[in-house]
Amino acid sequence: MAAKDRFRLQSGADLGEKMRHCLEELLAERYGKVLIVGSDSPTLPIERITSAIEALEIADVVLGPCEDGGFYLIGARKADSRMFDAITWSDGETRAQTVQAVKAVGLSVAEVGEWYDVDEPGGLDRLELDPSLPTSLQRWFAARSARLQ
């Protein structure tokens, strides 16, 4: 796999435009299913990703809901640029608005298991206590605690 197939530059003014460009570009290149997973969910179980891929067998769009009203994952096998219009990003209504927008353009949507992301400082406290925290993040938290003392 060439580097150009693994890495892409983001384009767009806001999160919605960036996701729209990504989905449209990759679907146009004939990838049958595309998933975008937020980097702010580092302990996301692989089962959530597997469930999202499976959900795309039936639904046009899949979302991984967050407890805060957003989503940690969006995937599609079909997309319409209008499904990202008029969405308030990083808001308690982001997921609900996205579901409504997807349905409004005639696409079906499914949701997979809820998870959390780290959008606020309190999310770091939760992440630090996550039993599935990767070793590299455990070391980072330990170094952070040592600096704060």
N, C-alpha and C positions, 0 to 999 in steps of 0.2 A: 504494500500500500504506500503510495507516494505521500509525501508530507502535505501536498495540497489537498489530498482527500481526507486528511485528519484534522487540519486546522483551517479555519475560515476567519477572515476579518469581519467583525460586526459592522453593520451599517444601519443607520437610522437615528432619529433624534431622540426617541424615547424607547422604553422597554418593548412596547407594542410593535413599533416599527422594526426593531431588531429581530423580534421573534417572527414577524410576518415575512421579512426578507429571508430569514433562514429557512423557514418552512417552504416558501415559494421556490427558492433557489434549489433546494435539495429535491423537492417533489418534481420540479421541472427536469432535473437530471435523472429522473426515473427511479429514484429510491422509492420503494413501495410504501415504506413507513418511516416517519421521521419523529424522533423524540428530542426535546430540549429539556435538560434537567438542570435545575438551579444549583449553583455551586455553594449556596448557603444552607445546604442540607447534607453535610459531610458524612452523616451516619445513616443515610437513607438505605434501608435494606434492599438488596438486589431483587427481592420478591416483588417490590413495588414496580420496578422497571419491567420485570417479566410480566406482571399483571397488565401493565400498560400496553405492552406489545401484543399480548393476547386480546385485550379489549379492542384493539384496532382491527381485529378480524371482523368485528361486527359494526363498530362505531366509526364515524369519519374522523372524530376528534376525541381525544382522551385528556382528562385533567387529573392531576394528583392533588387533592385538596389539602390545604394547610389549616391548622386550627385558627389562624388569624383572619381567615376569609380570603386569602390568596391561594396560590397554588405553587407547588414545588416542581411540577412537571407539566408540560403540554406536549402532546403528540398528535400527529395527523397522518391520514392517508389521502385526504382531500383537504384543501384549504381555500378560503375566500378572504381576500384582503379586508373586506368589510367586517370580518369577525374581530378585528382589533380596533375598530373605530369606537370612539366615545367611551373608552374604558378608563376608569380612574385607577391608575397603577398604585400599588403599595397602600391599599385601602381595605377596610373590612368588607367591602362589597365587590372587590375585584373579581373573585371567582364567579359570583352570582351574575355580575354584568357580562362576563365572558361567556358563561353558559347561555344567557339570554341572546347575546350577539351571534353566537354560533347557530343557535336554533333559528334566529331571524333570517339567516341567509340560507336556510334549508338543509343544514348539515346536522347529522346526529352526533350526540355527545355522550360519553360515558365517564364515570369517575372511578378511580381506584382507591385503595386505602389511604386514609388520612395520615399525615406526618407533620413534622414541624420544620420550620426554617429559622435562621438566625437573622432577624431584621433589626432587632433592638438589643441594647446592652444586656437586658435580662435573659435574652436567648443564649448568651455566652455561659451564664450560670447553669442553665439547663443542659447545654452541650457538654460542659465539663463533667456533669454527673451521669452522662449517658454511658451505660455499661458497654456499648459497642464502639466507644471512642477509639479511633486509630492510635497506635503507639506514637506516631509523630505529633498528633495533637495533644496527647497526654504529656509529652515532653514540653510542648509549647506552653501548656497551662502551668506546668511545674515551674518553668523558667519565669513565667509571668507572675506567679505567686511569690517567687523568691525576690523579684524586683520590687514588688509592692510592699515587702516587709521592711 
